[in-house]
Each structure stands twice: as structure tokens, then as C-alpha cells.
Amino acid sequence: MRRTSFDKEYLSKEFDKLSSKLSASVSLFIIGGGGLIFYGLKDATKDIDIVLQHPHEPQVLVDALKSLGYFPPSSAEISTPYRKMGALEILENKDGLRWDVFDRQVCNALTFSNAMKYRAVELYVQGPLEVLLASKEDIFLFKGITERETDLDDMRFLAESGLDWNVVEQECRNQSTTTGRLWENALYERLVDLRNKHKIESPIEKSLRATLEVKLIEITLMEEIKQGNNTVRLISQAINEPQYFVRESLKKLERKGLIEVDKSQRPYKFVLSS
């Protein structure tokens, strides 16, 4: 069954209704396709993805939405990619507008960072409700780590409108550092999809790939050391790479403080830094 789409006027009226039902103040950040409407890049959306920042807000918002007649859709109506996004709550009204509510972390992945908050712009303020719109760059990044095909189309609209690609790349790198996960990989794959499907060349694709290759080498070497392959020769054999390549890569890990080398005997042995 094809779902209905909703325009900016409809969403604004829902904000009005919501503000009248909130029992406490709520500041919500729009991070999904709904944001493209307010940037003038789309006419309508089927759902509105928002993230909250304070512990009291999720329950206050959910209670207010339910008092307006919103309800959880049946599990059969939620596709697998949609379910993987890991929303705290998914609620839908009788017209079919769906709210995806996230609590500080989006898609079990990216956090809504202080830099993202700084880049957001105020969209709506009435009573206890404040609605802020995430930057185009941050919406692009959030969509760059999902599996929904419609998100790739939204990435196209955002890219064609003009982005500060340096912001997208830097935020991706920062998120990888803070979460300890390789978000460069997810974004790089989506940029490749964007190029293949929509012929959009991203200026950060090559640098993301270079960073990704370095990180994958580091992860591989550290995993080999962890498993007991702790000399240049053993690692070289395990990963089928020349010893000079392994030696230089290990030196880089040592300079970063990620590994230590025991030079008390030969061959030198490498251990993970404690």
C-alpha cells in the first residue's frame, strides 16, 4: 500500500497541535527527509525523523503525540531497512504521517554531536516546543549511513543543492573517533552508490577511501597481533603482504601509540598498547 506524503503546511499544523499537548519543554531536531521540505528541496515527505537531546524529552513527546491520536504502526508495515534504523519510537497518525523518534543516537550509529547542534537552525518556536533544522550537511551524513533506497534519492537532492563537503567529511571522521566505528566505510559505499545511480561525483570520495584503506590496514595488523602473530614475518605470512610493507605499517602504529615493540630479543615482538 502506497503511503501518503505531507507538505510543509501540514507539518507546521502538526507542530501547532503538538505544542498545545506538551507537558514540559521539548527541543527536537529534524534530521531526515522532512528537513528537505524546509530547505525547499522536496514538496512532501512520508515521515519526519527527529532526535532529542535531554532525558525527559522522549516520554514527554511520545505522550503528547499519543494524545493527538498517534499510534505505533503494525510490524508488518515496517520494512527491514526501516526497522534497522533503531528508532526509540515510531508513531503514525490516521492520515499516515509517521514520526521516527531518536534519543541522542540515530540509527544505532551516529550521535547528534555538539557541532551538529551548532549548525542547526531554529525553525519553529511556540510555547514549550522548539523545532530546529539540522544542516544539509548533517542530514546528508545521516542518510549516508542508512540502507533505504529513498535516502539515496534524498542525498542526490542535497548534493545538487550545494554542500560544504569538508563539513560532511570532518563530521564523519569525528563520529568514527568518538564511537570507535568505521563510519568512513558506510559513507564511502553510499557515495559510490550515489555516483553509480545519479552520476554525482563527490569531492570527498577519494580521501574517504584513502582514510578507509589506512584504517583497515591498522585494524588488520592489530587483530593479527591480538591473535599471536606478533612478528613481522608472522604477520606478513598471515596477511600475504611483503615484510617491508608490514614493517612500515607497524612503525606507523607504534608512532600513534597503538602498539609497543619488545626489542629485548630477535625477532622483535609487537604487543597492543595497554
C-alpha positions in Angstrom: 0.0 0.0 0.0 1.4 3.4 -1.0 1.8 5.8 1.8 0.6 9.4 1.6 3.1 12.3 1.6 2.7 15.6 3.6 3.8 19.1 2.8 5.3 21.9 4.9 1.9 23.4 5.7 0.7 20.0 7.1 3.8 19.6 9.2 3.5 23.1 10.6 0.0 22.5 11.7 1.1 19.3 13.4 3.8 21.3 15.3 1.0 23.7 16.4 -1.1 20.8 17.7 1.9 19.2 19.4 2.9 22.4 21.2 -0.5 22.5 22.9 -0.2 19.0 24.3 3.4 19.0 25.7 3.6 18.8 29.5 7.2 20.1 29.5 9.6 21.8 27.2 10.9 19.8 24.2 13.6 20.8 21.7 13.6 18.5 18.7 16.0 18.4 15.8 14.7 17.4 12.3 17.4 15.2 10.8 15.7 13.3 7.9 13.8 13.8 4.7 11.3 16.1 6.3 14.1 18.6 6.6 14.4 18.8 2.8 10.9 20.3 2.7 12.0 23.2 4.8 15.1 23.6 2.6 12.8 23.8 -0.4 14.3 20.6 -2.0 11.2 18.5 -1.8 7.5 19.2 -1.8 6.4 16.5 0.6 7.5 13.7 2.9 6.0 10.5 4.3 7.7 10.7 7.7 9.6 13.1 9.9 12.8 11.9 11.6 13.7 13.8 14.8 16.4 13.4 17.5 16.0 14.5 21.1 18.8 15.5 23.5 17.5 15.6 27.1 16.4 12.5 29.2 12.9 13.8 30.0 12.0 14.7 26.4 11.3 11.2 24.8 8.4 10.4 27.2 7.0 13.9 27.1 7.0 13.9 23.3 5.6 10.4 22.9 2.8 11.1 25.5 1.9 14.3 23.5 1.8 12.5 20.2 -0.3 9.7 21.5 -2.7 12.2 23.0 -3.1 13.6 19.4 -4.0 10.1 18.2 -0.7 8.8 17.0 -0.1 5.1 17.4 2.6 2.5 16.7 2.1 1.0 13.2 1.9 -2.7 12.9 5.2 -4.6 12.5 4.1 -5.8 9.0 4.1 -2.1 7.9 7.8 -1.6 8.9 10.3 -2.7 6.3 13.6 -4.4 7.4 15.8 -1.3 6.5 13.4 0.9 8.4 13.5 -1.4 11.4 17.3 -1.4 11.4 17.3 2.3 12.0 16.6 1.6 15.6 14.2 4.4 16.4 13.2 4.7 20.1 9.6 5.1 19.0 7.7 5.0 15.6 4.3 6.6 15.7 1.8 7.3 13.0 -1.5 9.3 12.8 -4.7 8.4 11.0 -3.5 10.3 7.9 -0.4 8.2 7.7 2.3 10.8 8.8 5.0 8.9 10.7 7.3 10.2 13.4 10.6 8.4 13.9 11.9 9.4 17.3 15.5 9.0 18.2 17.1 9.6 21.6 20.6 11.2 21.2 21.8 8.4 18.9 20.5 7.9 15.4 20.2 4.6 13.6 22.1 2.9 16.4 25.0 4.7 15.0 25.8 8.4 14.9 25.3 10.7 17.8 23.9 14.1 17.5 27.1 16.0 18.2 27.6 19.5 19.7 28.9 20.5 16.2 25.6 19.3 14.7 23.7 21.3 17.3 25.7 24.4 16.5 25.0 24.1 12.7 21.2 23.6 13.3 18.9 26.5 12.6 15.8 27.4 14.5 12.7 26.6 12.6 9.7 26.9 14.9 9.1 28.1 18.5 5.8 28.1 20.2 5.1 27.5 23.9 7.1 24.6 25.2 8.0 23.4 21.7 11.2 24.3 19.8 11.9 22.8 16.4 15.4 23.0 14.9 16.5 22.0 11.5 19.8 20.1 11.1 22.2 21.4 8.5 22.0 20.0 5.0 25.5 18.5 5.5 24.4 16.6 8.7 21.2 15.4 7.1 23.3 14.1 4.2 25.6 12.3 6.6 22.7 10.7 8.5 21.3 9.5 5.2 24.7 8.2 4.2 24.7 5.5 6.8 21.3 4.0 6.1 20.2 1.3 3.7 16.9 2.8 2.5 16.8 3.5 -1.3 14.8 6.6 -0.8 17.6 8.0 1.3 19.9 7.8 -1.7 17.5 9.9 -3.6 17.4 12.5 -0.8 21.2 12.5 -0.8 21.0 13.4 -4.5 18.8 16.4 -3.8 21.1 17.6 -1.0 24.2 17.2 -3.1 22.7 19.0 -6.1 21.7 21.9 -3.8 25.3 22.5 -2.8 27.1 21.2 0.3 30.1 22.0 2.3 31.8 18.7 1.7 34.5 19.4 4.2 31.9 19.5 6.9 30.4 16.2 5.9 33.9 14.5 5.8 35.0 16.1 9.1 31.9 15.1 11.0 32.2 11.6 9.6 35.8 11.4 10.9 34.8 12.8 14.3 31.9 10.3 14.6 34.3 7.5 13.9 36.7 8.7 16.5 34.1 9.1 19.2 32.1 5.9 18.5 35.1 3.7 17.6 33.3 2.6 14.5 34.4 2.9 10.9 31.8 5.3 9.5 34.0 6.3 6.6 33.2 2.8 5.2 29.5 3.3 5.3 29.6 6.8 3.8 32.1 5.8 1.1 29.9 3.0 -0.1 26.9 5.3 -0.3 28.9 7.9 -2.2 29.8 5.2 -4.7 26.1 4.3 -5.0 25.3 8.0 -5.5 27.8 8.2 -8.3 26.6 5.0 -10.0 22.9 5.8 -9.7 22.8 9.5 -10.1 26.2 10.4 -11.7 27.1 12.7 -8.8 30.8 12.9 -8.2 31.7 13.7 -4.6 35.0 15.6 -3.9 35.5 13.6 -0.7 35.1 10.1 -2.1 38.8 9.6 -2.8 40.0 11.0 0.5 37.5 8.8 2.4 38.8 5.8 0.5 42.4 6.7 1.4 41.5 7.1 5.0 39.5 3.9 5.0 42.4 1.9 3.5 44.8 3.1 6.2 42.3 2.3 9.0 41.6 -1.2 7.6 45.3 -1.9 7.5 45.7 -0.8 11.1 42.7 -2.9 12.2 44.1 -5.9 10.4 47.5 -5.7 11.9 46.2 -5.1 15.4 44.0 -8.1 15.1 46.9 -10.3 13.9 48.9 -9.2 16.9 46.0 -9.9 19.2 45.8 -13.4 17.8 49.5 -14.1 18.5 51.1 -13.3 15.1 53.4 -10.8 16.7 56.5 -10.6 14.5 56.9 -9.0 11.1 57.4 -12.4 9.4 54.3 -14.0 11.0 52.1 -11.0 10.2 53.5 -11.0 6.6 52.6 -14.6 6.2 49.2 -14.2 7.7 48.0 -11.3 5.6 50.0 -12.2 2.4 51.8 -8.8 2.2 55.5 -8.1 1.8 57.6 -7.8 5.0 58.7 -4.2 4.1 55.0 -3.2 3.9 54.2 -4.8 7.3 57.3 -3.2 8.9 56.4 0.3 7.7 52.8 -0.1 8.8 53.8 -1.3 12.2 56.1 1.7 12.6 53.1 4.0 12.0 51.0 2.1 14.6 53.9 2.5 17.1 54.2 6.2 16.4 50.4 6.5 17.1 50.9 4.7 20.4 48.6 1.8 19.4 51.3 -0.9 19.7 54.6 -1.4 21.6 57.6 -3.3 20.5 59.8 -5.6 22.6 63.4 -5.3 21.4 64.9 -7.4 24.1 65.3 -10.3 21.7 65.1 -11.0 18.0 62.9 -11.2 16.1 61.2 -8.1 17.6 57.8 -8.8 19.0 54.8 -6.5 19.0 52.1 -6.1 21.5 49.0 -4.0 21.8 49.4 -0.9 24.0 47.6 -1.2 27.3 
